[in-house]
Amino acid sequence: MAHYIAIIGAQDGDEGKGKIVEYVLSLIKGKILSLRFQGGANAGHTLVLDYLKVKDKTVKLHQICSSIVIDNAYSLLGTGTFIHPRKLVKEIEGLWSRGFKVTPDNLGISSKAHITFDYHTGEDQANFNLEEHSSTGSGIKQTARDKYDRVGVRFVEFLDEDLTRTILRQWKFPLGFPKELGTLDEFVASYAAERSFLAPFLAQEHKLFNDPAFDFWLAEGAQGMLLSVDDGQYPGITSSNPGLPPHRPDRVIGVYKMYVSSVGIKDRPFVTEMDKESSSILVPEWGEFGTTTGKARHIGWFDALAGRYTADCAHMDYIAGTCFDRLESIARLGKKLKICVAYEVDGRRFDEWDVSFDRRDTLWRAKPIYQEMDPWDQTVEKDGKTLTPNAARYVECIEDLLHRKMAMMGIGAEHSDIIVREDIMNQILH
């Protein structure tokens, strides 16, 4: 059986998973099956590929796996994903225009993935347009609702125009097709180009995962554990579970920003949010704007209490850190670094995630209890790989609090800006 790891987000999304996925896959010499197992067009992964011989080395992905830039990888949009046909076609065409190979030889779409239609995204725009939005406006909640209400359309069904029409008429809109969408026939026919374009990418997930040609499997999560529909900060969550990769991984790696960022906190608390003065400086300096939404993110101090909770929920074996170099800015602001080690709620201290936190009202009253640490103006020594003393102490503190070793750490945006601290790839492959 192939070696298999899963790389998932451990916070509120936007942790830099794409960078870790792309780096790990670049180390593998055999044939790779890479799986996006949940989420849809609400995802946003940014890769900076300094080894490309092109002017613009930044690649932004949404529905397509980060593995699409790896020559020896087959990327699969899995059964648990939501496919937005119009956006997916544009994403593929955008990659073509950049010189990337995207063909049925290296990209597949599970026959059982569900389709996000225009009426899903149309309904979702009201949530996106809120001042403190609760959605990316991508129609994910609406697609998931139809899936579990058994009135959704699977990808293999979408490819048959007549069957799509029948499903929408008999199952989704039995009382009549909404007039604002035109006629049912016009609506279904409007997807003719996308249907033709995407048909060659039809794939069966179970067959691929039983194909002995693959030497390595990797599952790439979208969003983050605190947005999980099951384990996240309900109701301010997404409509899938980023912490349940299928097919029994050998290792699970959780990706953490070395601080916390979050887009849209209307329906969930943000216990460790930074003060407005610091945020106003650091958000633009750090480029903290959503890859999908373009909206400014909220930023906060590293939350070790929530971090250990998500690591335990997802049974993480190792953790990976990203954006570590950005914390040099804290020294320039003349501030101490903070790590949240506990919460105070109604006068009581909590050092572990409490069952009361699973109520939607509790953490709005939580106050962070911080451990302060000395900042640094240089993350690594002149060799480019050794952490400076204060940076090393920060990492060791997080490892102690999360009860996991940090296997690798991003110290910059580019592919090569990685410090490997635990050679987990060698452990897995040998």
N, C-alpha and C positions, 0 to 999 in steps of 0.2 A: 504493500500500500504506500501511496505517496506520503511524504512528510507534509505536515499541515499546520500553519499558524494563522491566528486571527489577530488583526490589529483594529482596535476599537477606540472610540472617543470616551474619555473618562470624566468629562466635565459637562459644559453646556453647549458642546459643539465648537467648531472653529479652533480646535486644538492643534492643527497642523498635521493631521493624520496622513494627508497625501504625501508630504515630504518623507515621513517615516516609511510608508508603503513603497514609494518609489526607490528609496535607498536600499531597503531590504531586498527588493526584487532584483536590483542591479547586481547583487552579490551572487545570485543563483545562476548556475551554468546550464542546468537541464531545462526541460520543457515545463512551463508553469501554467496552471489553471488558476486564474484570479477571479474572485467572485465578489460582486456587490450584492449583499444579501437583504438589504432593506433600504427604505427611503426612496426618493425620486428626484424631481427637478428642484426640490428645496435644498439639495446638498450643494456644497461649494468647496472644491479642493484646488488649491493653488500650488503649482510646482514651478520652481526656478531651476532650469536645467542648464547649468553653466558649461556643460560639455557639448551643447549643441552649437553647430556652426551657422547660427542665424542671428539676426540683429536683436530680435525680441525673444529672450530666453524664458519668458514667463508664460506658463500654460495654465489657463483656468478651466476646470472641468466641473460639471454638474451631475449629469446622469451617468456618464461614462467613467469606468474605473481608472484610477491613476496608472494602472499597469499598461494602459494603451500605448504609453511611450516606450515600453520595454519590448525589444524585438522578439524575445523568446517566450512571450506571454500570450495566452488566449484570455481575453476579458469577457466575463459573462455577467449580464444584468439578470440577476437571479429571480427565482419564483416569488420572493418576498418584496420585490421592487415594484414601483409604480412608474409606468412609462408614459411620458408626455410626447406623443408622436411628433408634433410640430417642432417642439424645442429640441428633440433628439436629432431630427434631420439637420437642423441648423448647426447643432453642436458637431455633428460628424462632418458637415461641409466646412465648418470652421477649421477643424483639424486637417482636412485635406488641403485647405488653402495655405496651411503652415508647413505642408510637406510630410505630414504623418500618414502612415499607412493605417487605414481603417477599412477592412473588408470582412466578409464572412469567414475568412481564414483566421482572423484574430479578434473578432467581436461576435458575440452571440446574445440573443435575447430569449429568455426562458418563455416557452409556450404558455406558461401559467401566470406570468407577470400580468398585473392589471393595468388597464389603460386609464390615463387621466385625460378627460375630454375638455373641450372649451367651457362647457357648462359647470364643470368642477372649478376651474380657475376663476370663472366669472363670479361664482358665488363667494369665492374666497377673497376677492379683492377688498371687500368691506373690512375684513380683519387686518389686511396688510396696510390699509390706508388710515388706520387708527394712529393717533399721535405716538402712543407706545404700543406698537403693533403686536399681535399675538400670533402672527403667521407670516410666512414668506409670500403668501398669495399664490402659491403654486398648486392649490387644489388637492393637497395631500389628505387632509382630514376628510374631504368630500369623497375622494377616491376610496379611502379606507372604509368609510361608512357604507358605500355601495358594495364593496367587496364582502363585508360581513353581513350586509343586508341581503346578499345573494342576488343583487341586481347589477353587478359589475360586468365588464367585458374583458375577457382574457386576451392576451396578445394573439394567440392562434385564432381566436374568434374574430378579432378586429380585422385580420387579414382577409376575411370573407365578408364582402360588402353586404350580401343578402342576409347572412346570419347576424351581422351587427345590426342591421335594420330590424330584423325580427326580435332580437333581444331588447332593443330600446323600445320597440312598440309594445311588446307583450309583458316585459318584466320591469323596465325602468319607468316607462311613461304609459301605463295602461289606461290612464284617464285622459290622455291626449298630450301631444308634444307641445312644449311651451312656444307660444307664438313669437316671443322675442328672439328665438333661435332660428326662425324661418320655418320651413317645412321639414319634416323628418327626412324625406328623400334628399332634399338639398343639403341638409346637415351631414348625412352619411356620405354623400357624394363628395363633399368638400374635403374629405380625407383621402381621396383617390391617389394623389401624388405621394403622400406619406405611406400609404398602404403598399404601393408599388416599390417605393424606395427601401422600406424596412423588411419586406418579405424575405429576402435572401438571408437575413440574420436570425431567422427562426431556429431555436435550439431546444434540446431537452436536457434539463439540468441533471437528472438522475443518470442519464447515459454518459454525460461528460465526467461525472464523479466516479464512474465505474470504468473509465477508459484507462488502460494501463500505459498509454503513451505519455501520460503526465507524470513527471518526477516530483512535483511540488505543488501544493495547493496553498492559496492565501485568500482569506476572507477579509474584505475591506469594509468596515462599518462607515455609515454616514451619521451625522449628528453626534450626540454624546449621551452618556448614561443618565445624566440628570434630566434628559429629555425623553427618556424611555417611557413608553405608554404604561409599562408595568412598574418599573423601579424608579421612575423620575419624579419630579416635583409636580405631581398632578394637582390641578388640571393644566398647568403651563408646560405642556409636553408636546411631542410629536406623535404621530399615529402609527409608529412601529417600534420595535425593540432593538436598539443598537447593540445590546449585550447578549444576544442569542444567535451567534453564528451557527449554521447547521453543519452536519457531517462530522461532529466530534473532533475539534482541533487538538493537536498535540500540545500547543502552547497558546496562551492568550496574552497579548501585550496591550496594556492600556496606555493611551497617549494623553499626557497632561501638558498644557501650557504651564510655564513656571510662575505664572500668575493666573488670573481667571478673567475670561471675557464672555460676554453674553449679548446676543441680539434679541431685543424684545422681552421685557420682563413684566409685562402687564399682569400675567396670571401666575407668576412664581416669584418667591422672595429672592433677594440677592444679599445675603448676609454680610459678605466681606467687601461690598462696593467701596471704592476709594472716594475720597472727598472730591468735590466738584472742581476745586482749584487744580489738583493734581491731574484729574481726568481731562480737563480742558487742554492741558499741555501734552499729556501722554497719548491720548487717542489719535490725534493727527500725526504725532511724531512716530508712533508705532504702526500707523496705517491700519488702525482698528476700525475697519468698515467692512460690512458683510460682503462676501464674495458673490452671493446671490441677490441680496437686497440692496447693497450699496449704502445702507444706513449705518450710522455710527453705532459702535458697540458700547455697552457699559463695560467697565473694567474694574477689577478688584484684586485684593491680596489673595495669595494661595490659601485655599480652604482645605486643610488636611483632614478635618473631620468628615466633610463630604467626600473627599478624595479616598479615604479609607473605606467609607461605605460603598462607593461604586466599585472599588477594587474587590471588595468582598462579594458584592452582588454578582459580578461578572467572572469571579474566580480567576482573577488575573494572576499570571505567573511572574511577569515582569512588568515594569513600567518604562515609558520613554518620555523624555522631556523635550519641549520645543520652546523657541523664542527666548532662550536663556540670556542671550547677549543683550536683549532689550533692557534688562534690569540694571544695566550700567547707568541708565537715565536717572535712577533713584538717587545715586550718589550726587549727580549734578544738581538735583533738586534740594540737596542737603537734608534728606530725610533718612530715617531708618527703614530697613526692609521689615515686613511683617508676615508672619505665617499664623493663620488661625488654627489654634490647637484645641479649642473648646467653644461651646456656646453657653450663654447665660439666657435662660428663658424663665420669666416670672420669678427672678431671684434665685433660681437653681442652676448650678453648673452641670453641663453635660460634656463628658470627654469621649463618649461613644454616641453613635446614631441611635436615637431612642425611638420606640414604637410611636410615641406621640408626634414625631416629625412626619409620619405618614398621613396625618391629618392636614388638610389644606390650610388651616388657620394658624398652626403653631409657629412655624418659622418666620412668619411676618413679625413676630414679637422677639425673635432671637437677636441677641447682641454678641458680636464676636469677641472672644478672648484671645489676644495675640501674644505671640512670642516675638520680640523684636531682635533683629540681627543687624550687624554692621554691613553696610553696602560695599560695593567695589566699583572702581572705574575701569577695570580691565578684567574680562571674564576668564581669559586663558593666558598662559605664559607665552613667551616668545616662540616656543616650539609649536604653538597652535593647537595643542592637544591636551596639555596639562592645565587643570583648573587652578586659578589663583586661590590663596587660602580662604578668603571669605566666601567665594563662590563655592568652593568645595564643602565648606561647613553648611551652607544653605542646602546643597544636594543631600548631604548626609542626614540633615535634620528631617527632610522630607522622606527619605528612605526609612528612617526610624519611625516616623509617625504613620506611614502607610504600610509598614511591615513588608516592603518589597524592595528589591534591588532595582536601581535605574540602569537598564541595559544600555541605553544609548541616549544621546542628548543633542538636540539641534542648537547650534551656536551661531546661526546665520540663516539666510534664506536659500542659499545655493545648495546644490546637491552634495558637494563635498564638505559642507559645514556641519559635520557630525563628529561627536566624540563617542567612541564605542567603549563602554565600561565593563560589559559582560558579553563574552563571545557566544551568544545564545545560538547564532546560526550554526556555528561549528558543533554545538551540543546537539542540535536537531538533526543536522545532516550526517552526523557520525555517531 
